[in-house]
Each structure stands twice: as C-alpha cells, then as structure tokens.
Amino acid sequence: MPKETKFYDLLGVATSASPDEIKRAYKKLALKYHPDKNKDADAQDKFKEISVAYEVLSDEEKKKRYDQFGEKGVDQETSGMDPSDIFSSLFGGGRRPRGEPKPKDIIHELHQSMENLYNGKTVKLAINRDRLCSVCTGSGTNKPGMDIKCKTCGGRGAVMMTKQIGPGFIQQMQVACPACKGSGTTVKPEDRCAGCLGERTVKDKKIFEVNIEKGMKKGDFVTFSGEGDQVPGVRLSGDIIILIDQKPHDVFSRKGNHLLVERVISLSEALTGVRIVLQHLDGRSLLVTTAPGVVVDPDHLWCINREGMPVKGTGGSERGNLIFKFKVKYPTTLAELECTKIRQILGAPQEPTVPAEHDECLLQVTNIDLNSKEAQATGDDDDDERPQAGPGGARAATCAQQ
C-alpha cells in the first residue's frame, strides 16, 4: 500500500492502476483544465497539480519512490517541471530540454460526424497563429542590428512598483512596463518595420489538412509540431493540436469499436422473425433478419460480426461488431378470439384447481410506488409478510365474492 495516495486521488485512479489507465485519466483531466480551454481562475493551478501527479506516476522509478516515501521522495524532481511540456509530449509534441521556453500550444476541437470517423476523411482547416515577421525576422525594426530593448524595463516587459497601503506597510508588485506596454521593446515610428509595424510578429492564417483516420474516436488527436505560435526571442515554436470530437448520430451509438442500434419491435416480430432494412454508415443497405423459428428475447443482445466501427490503425481491415438491442412493444388488449388462437398456437397453460368456494380477483394496472415513504409508512418492514408484487413491480386486485 502506498505511503500517500494524493497523486492517485488527483488523477482519480486506484493505486493499482495500470500505466494506460493513468495516461487516459491524465489526458482527460488535462484537456478539461488546460488554460487555453478553461478560463476559470483555479484551472491553471489544477492543471499544474494533475501534471505533477502524472509526471510522477507515469515514471516507473519515480512512482516506486512516491509509493515508498510519499511526495517528499520526489519533491526535488518535480519542482522544475513544466505542465505545458508534459501536455505537449502526451499529444505528440515531444519533450524539450528542461527550462527552455516554448509558446503555448494552439488547441482546436474538430467536430466530426460518425460517417467521417467510419469512412475516414481529409478535412481542411484554417488556423490563425502568431508568426515572426518575415520582413524583419522578428526584430521589429527596419535597421538590422539596432538595439530596440526597452530602457525602462531592460526588455523584461515588466517593472516593480511599490505602493503604501497603510502606515508602515508597503506593497511591492510587478506591473506591465508603462514605456513599452509590456512588449519589452521600443522602436521609434520612423524605425519600425513596414511588415509588422514594430510588433515583431504578424497574424498568419494557414490551411492545414487534417487526416481523419478510419476508426478515430472522441479524444483522439492530430498534432502539427512547430506550426503554432512563435514568440520573439524564443527558439521553439508552439504546436497545433487538433482534438477529435464525435457528433451524435440518429441511428447508431458507439461502444468502443462496436456500434449499437436500439429498435422497438412488435410482439409479432419477436415471435415470428425480424426483418429490418438498415442503411450503414458507408451507404450500404443491410437487410437484417433473424433465423427462421428464432424468438427474439429482449433480455439478450444480438449482433452481426465485423459490421461495427473500423479498428484504428488497421485501415478498416479489422472491425468491431454491429449490436442490436430490441425492446418488445406488447399489445395493450386482445380480442377473446385472438386469445384462443394464441393459446392454440403457443399451448394453453395448465388450468389451476379452483376450490368450489373462492374469491375471484381481477388484476389491474397500478401506479403505486412501493418504495415511496407513504407506502412504507402504512405497514411494517417485514418482507415476509408484505404482499408479493406482480408484473410491473406492483400488486392490485379487485375481488368479487362468489
């Protein structure tokens, strides 16, 4: 048993969780709390916490030390970690040398129909990003080699300001430099680059082709490494991460690699056979039938092998199953003649021996809830003495004296 369970609790996994379970849990939470997607004040802190937990639990050696000694056993190794670096590596961006800055990744959700995820498709997507000005190569000036560093803040873009908040109390805070407005540079109007007007970066729109692979699902992603934002003075570029989301479908629902279809059928169909024409996600028409003489039991699932979703990475050569879940709609009433015919076909049930003197009780549908407070307050809780429930979970009878 681990000495501490804090990191496991943060990711919502058991202490016996496998590496894949830990990875899936972090991925789900990281998407939820990433600062680019969640603007809540506490989201950034939460993102850092779960990233620290994943950094430790995803490393076999660190995990062993954490399980043995707790958080103190890995404190020094996690103090310098970068949550954005961990997030980027999980989504295909790769790790960078510790401490080297990198712009935030651009995250874009791409909503796709189930048809596209079944058949595969290439989607063109326009992404806006900040890129270094090609005219001045990010210097912001039309004079190569000119020092444009702000003299007030030394190029940091921020200055320290002190403020007296009471007798003998002074508050010191960091604020954006008023001279350069936080940019860290100052350029005279006549020296500004004509391409970026001294801003050093320009807005750039690029069309990306996103390959939707057969069998992709919600939460899968496509990464364009180094195609995101650029920041002056930073060697690395950000990544663009395209997250796949799945739109709901009117007919099919997805269960892993399987497809589920829910249908209401009549009692006649359940007894004599099902014949359904179903249009599949690739446009094919399927005639779905049951074998002659087979009665459909709605408590069972029924399937057609290898007609489900393609398995990702196989190009569609491997597929899940197409599963049917039937709900039988029973008739509310039957004519006496129909009842006689049905009994002749299915076989009449054995008639009970009825005493000469008896009370005849007619069952009726009721809406009584035996779990309600009112029902439970009317009698004791001895289940052995409580009337047995009939079909539908309730008992009601109208009795006539013979």
N, C-alpha and C positions, 0 to 999 in steps of 0.2 A: 504494500500500500504506500503510495507517495507521501512524503512528509507534508506537502502542501497540494491543494487542488485548485488554487486561484486561476492558473493559466488554463486549466481544463474547463473551469466554470466560465471563463471569459469567452471561450470558443463554443461552449455548450456541448461538449463531448464527454464521454466517460473516460476514466483513467485507463481503460483497456482499449481505447480507440485505436484503429489502425492508421498508418500514415495517410492512406487515401481518405479516410473519414476526417482526419484533422485538416487535410488540404481542402476538402469540399466545404467544411464548416467555415474555415477562414475565408475562402473565396466568396461565399455567400455574405458573410458579415462585412468583408472589405468593400464589396460593391454597395452595400447598404450605407456604410458610414464614410465612404471616400469623400473628402472635402469638395470635390468637383460635382458630386451628385447630391450631397446632403449639406445644406447650408445652416443647419441647426448649430447653436453655439457649442454644444457638447460633442458634436460629431467628430471634430478633429481629435479631441482627447480620446474618444472611444476608438477611433481609427488607430491611434498610436498604441493603445493598450492591447488591442487584439493582434496588432502586428508584432509587438514584443512577445506575446504568447505564442504566436505561430513561429517566430524566429527560433524560439527555444524548442518547442515540441516537434518541429519538423527536422531538427538536427538530432541524430541518434545519441551522440556524446553529450550534448547539452541537456537532452531530455533525461538521460541517466543521472546527471549531476543534480538536475532540478528535482527529480523524484527522490533522490537520496538526501539532498541538503536544503531543498526549497529555493526560494528566489535569491537568497544570499549566495548560493553556489554559482549563479550565472549573472550576477549584477554587473560586473565589470565588462562582460562581453556584450551585454545588451544596451549599455549606456550610450554607445555611439552609433547605434543602428538607425537607419533611415527608413521609416514606414513606406514612403513612396517607392524606395528602391525595392523593397520586398514585394510590394504590389506589382510593380512593373515586371519583376522577374517571374512572378506567378503567371502573368499574362503574356509571356514570351519576349519581354524586353531585354532580359539578361541582366546580370549583376554588373555594377561598375565599381571601380576602386573606392574603398570606404572614404568618405569625406568629400569626394568630387561632386560638385553641384550638378544638378540636371533639372531642366524645366519640368513642370507638372505635365503629366500625360493628358491628352485630349480623349475623353470617353464619350462615345456616341452609341446610343441604342438604335438598333435596326430591327424594326418590327416586320416579321415575315409570315406569310400565310403557310398553312400546313402543306399546301400543294408545293410551294417552293422548297420546303425542307424535305419533302418526299422525293421530288424530281431533281433537285439541285438547280441553281441559277446563278448567273453573274449579275450583280447589281451595281450600277454606277452611283457613286455618292460624292457630292460636293462638300468639302470640308474647308472652313476658314481657319487659318493659323497665322501666327506672327513669325515672320522670317526676316533675317538680317537683310538690310537694304543692299541690293546687288550693285548699286552705283557707287556707294562709299564703303562697301564691305562692312557696314555696321559702325563706322566711326562717327557718322552724323555730320561730317564737315566736308567741304569741297577742297580742303587743303590737307593733303596726305601728311601724316606725321605731326599734325597740330595737336597740342595738349588741350583737351576740352574738359578735363576733370574740374568739377566744381571746387572753387577755392574755399567756399564756406564749410562744406561738409567733407572735403577731401575725397569726393567720389563715392561716399557711402550712401548718399541719398537721405540721410537722417542725421539729426543733431540732438544733443541732450539739452533739455530745458528744465530749469528749476522754478518752482512755484511755492510761495509761502502759503501754507494752508492754516496757519494758526500761530500764536505766539510761541516762538522757539521751534516750530515744526516746518520743515522744508521738504517738499516732494520733488523728486527728480524723475523725469520721464523722457522717453525718446519720441520725437515727432519728426514728420517729414521736413526736409530742409526747405525753408521758405525761398532760398535763392534759386534752386534748381527744381523745386516742386517734387522732390523725391527721385528725380531721374539720375542724379549723381553727375550730370554733365551740364555745362553751359556753353552755348555757341552764339556768337553774335549773328544777327539776321543776315548780314552780308556773307558770312562764312558758312551758312547752313547748306547741307546737301540738297540739291534740287529734287532728288528722288524721294527722300524721306522727310525733308524739311527739318532736319536735325533730330528727328525722333529715333534714328538708328535702326528701327525695324519698320516693316510695312505689312499691311494686311494682304495675305495671299490666299487665293481660292484655288484649290486643286481638285481635280476629279480622280477619285480612287475607284478601282474595280474590285469589288468585294466578292470573292468566290464563296457562294453558299453551297457547301458540300452536302451531298445526299446523306440524310440521317442526322444532320445537326439538330440541336435542341436548344431550348431556352438556357442561357447561361454560358453557351459556347462563345468563342470569341475569335476574331481575326486581328492580328497585330501588324501595324506598319511601323517598323522600328526606325527611329530617327526622322520621321516625317511630321512630327508635331511642331510645337512652338520652339523658337530659338530666342535666346536672351544674349544681349551684348556682353562680351567678356566671359561667357560660359562656353566651354568647348563642346559639350554634348548637346544634342537636340532631344526634345521630348518625343514620345511615341504617340501614335494614334491607335486606340483600342476600340474596335467595333464589337459591341456586345449584341448577341443574337437574342431576340425576343420572339415568342411564338404567339400569333393571333389565335383566338378561339375559333373552333370550326363547328358548323351547324350539325354535322353528322358524326364525325369522329372525335374521340378524345384519346390522348396519348398516355400510355403507361410504359415508360421506358422505351423499348423497341417494339412494343406491341401497340396495336390500335384497337380501341374498344368502341363497339356500336351497341347502343341500347335501343331496343324496339319493343313496342306493345303489340302483342298478338292476341287473337281471339282464342277462346276455349276450343273452337272447332279446329283452328290451325294447330294448336298444341296437341290435339288428339290425332288429327289426320295428316299433318305434314305442313311444313313451312316452305313457301316459295316467295323469295324476295329478289327484286332486281335492284342492285346497288351500284352506283357509279363510284368507282375508286378514284383516288387522288391523282392518278395518271390518266384519267379519262376513260379507262376501260369499264365496260358494263359487266358486272358479275351476276350470274343467276345463282342465288344461294338457296339451297334446298336441304331438307333432312331426308335421311334414307327411308324407304317405304316401311311403314309399320312402326317407326320410332316415335315415341311420345315425348314431347318436349317437357322436361322438368325445369321449371323456372328457378329452382334452387341450385342448378348447375350452370356452369359457363360452357359455351360451345365455341369451337374455333375452327378456322381454316389455316392450315400450316403455311408459313412463308408468304403470307399476304399482308404482313404488317409493315412497319417502317424499316427502311434500309438501315443496316448497322454502319455507323460512321467509320470511315476508313476502309470500307470494302468496295466502294463504288457501286453498291446496290447488289452485289453478288450474294450477300447474306442479309436476311430479313427476319424480323420478328413475326408474330402471328396476328391474324385478324380474329378478334374475340367478340362474340355476341353474348349479350346479357338480355334475356327475354323476361318480360312481365306479362302475365296472362290476365286478360280482361274477362272476368266472368259475367255471364248474363245475370241481370237482376231478378228476372222471373222466367218461368217456363210454363207453357200450357200443359194440362194434365195428360193430354195425348202424347206430347213430346216426352214427358217424363216416363211414360210407359215404354216408348220406343227406346229411349236411352237405357232403361233398365234391362230391356230385352237384349240390347247390343253388348252392354258392359257387364251384364249379370246383376240380378237383383240381390241386394243384401239379405242376409238371413233375418227373418222376422223374429222379434223377441217374443217370449211367452208372456202374455198380458194377463194378470190376475183378473178375476171377474169383477172385483171391486177395486177401482183405481181412480185417480185424479188425472185428467188429461191436461197437459201443459204445452202451450204453444210458444216456441221461441220467437223473439222479436229482436231487431237491431236496437242497440242502446249506445248512448254516448257517455255512460258512467265511467269515470276515471277512478279505478280502484287505488291509485297512488295519491289521489288528492287528500288534503287534510280533512276535508269534510267526510270522505268515505272512511278514512282511518279512525276518525273520532266517533263513529257510530257503533263501533264494536271493539272487542279486544284484538290483540295481535296474534292470537293462536292460529297459525296457518292450518293446523289440522282440523279446526272447526269452521274455518271460513269456507263459503260455497266455492266450488270449483268454477273457474272461468271457462266459458265456451269459446267458440270461434270469434276471433277479434279481440280476445282478452277480457270479455265481459259476460255476465250471465243475467238474463232477464226472462221471466216466464209469466204468461197469463194462464191461470188454471181454471178449469171448469169442473164442477162436481158431477160425477156420473150417477 
